[in-house]
Amino acid sequence: MATTLEAAAMRRAVTLAAQGLGHTSPNPVVGCVVLDAAGHIAGEGYHQRAGGPHAEVHALAAAGERARGGTAVVTLEPCNHTGRTGPCARALIDAGIARVVYAVADPVPGHTGGARTLAAAGVDVEGGLLAAEAAAGNEAWLTAVPRRRPFVLWKYAATLDGRSAAADGTSRWITSPEARADVHRLRAEADAVVVGAGTARTDDPQLAARGLAGEVTQPLRVVVDTNGTAVGPGARILDDVAPTLLAVAHDADTALPADVLRLPRAASGRGLDLPALLTALYERGVRSVLLEGGPTLAGAFLAAGAVDKVVGYVAPVLLGAGPHALADAGITTIGDALRLRVTDVARLGPDLRITAVPATIPAPEEN
């Protein structure tokens, strides 16, 4: 049975893990706290970047000899395989750790068994401590790995009457500086930011994460441009701030200086095959996608059942006319409406940020 000190250490480990968001893909974010034999914090660490030392290695290095006979508290089951780094289960054993408490079991086929290896070496092992809290911080990776496609967060900004722009097409700025700053945080935490041809053509967005403190790993910028006509020479998205990928139909004629991904057209004849797009992104190491627009592409993702989370920034503004935040999503009757479960509501300046997930996703259970 986990102790109060171990529970506090796990909460600290969850906080540490969050510092790796946006930097670790295709790996998960992981935090670790090492307690000495007396239950005091001896070392802590988190997985900082793919290919670098894992959280346990950082924490053990910080703890030194104080780790011997102590407890390692980890947000994810210690790995038991050798990749670009060695197995963390072996590192814990070699450091003389007497007990390991982890939150979430490793779901990757071939990576499991860390807990078994530890137990076979005489280490006391307990899993499931604060599993819901740890899983929430690692939701993108834990969703992407079993499905073999990236976790998709659809973000939109709208007026109180659901408009994304005025009747003349102007949309800067519907939301406040506080809300826009929060969007840059979402970009920095995502592996890829995806927009459609309409957004690329109308807004000429840069899609980089800006105005954030500390080191920022820029997301891959993806334009879903079926016919290859929306992005022209000199477009901001073609600058050297971040990598760019143009997703076009296999028969599109384009010769832009950017990485081009050719995909089949959707079976409906409109747009690209979105499952094929997501599969291709996953194979490139993308585990989380921030879907920024516009309404047509958002509708297509929803119709394909490819939205895992929704973040809506709602401004206390009324327009009465203009495009809606969401276009056709293949829903024709109220019985087919996609019901959402609100998980958070926050005030950002004058605006509201509403976070929700499809109601078919069960609410997490806390241990």
HUWOHU-V327046 format. One record per helix or strand of 2 or more residues. SS is the DSSP state (2 for helix, 1 for strand). FROM is the first residue (numbers start at 1). TO is the last residue. Records with the same first field share a line. If there is no record, write none. Layout:
# HUWOHU-V327046
SS->FROM-TO + FROM-TO
This chain:
# HUWOHU-V327046
2->4-18 + 55-67 + 88-94 + 114-120 + 131-137 + 139-147 + 177-189 + 197-203 + 236-238 + 274-283 + 295-303 + 334-336
1->31-35 + 41-46 + 71-76 + 99-104 + 124-127 + 151-159 + 192-196 + 220-224 + 244-249 + 259-263 + 288-293 + 309-315 + 340-348 + 351-358
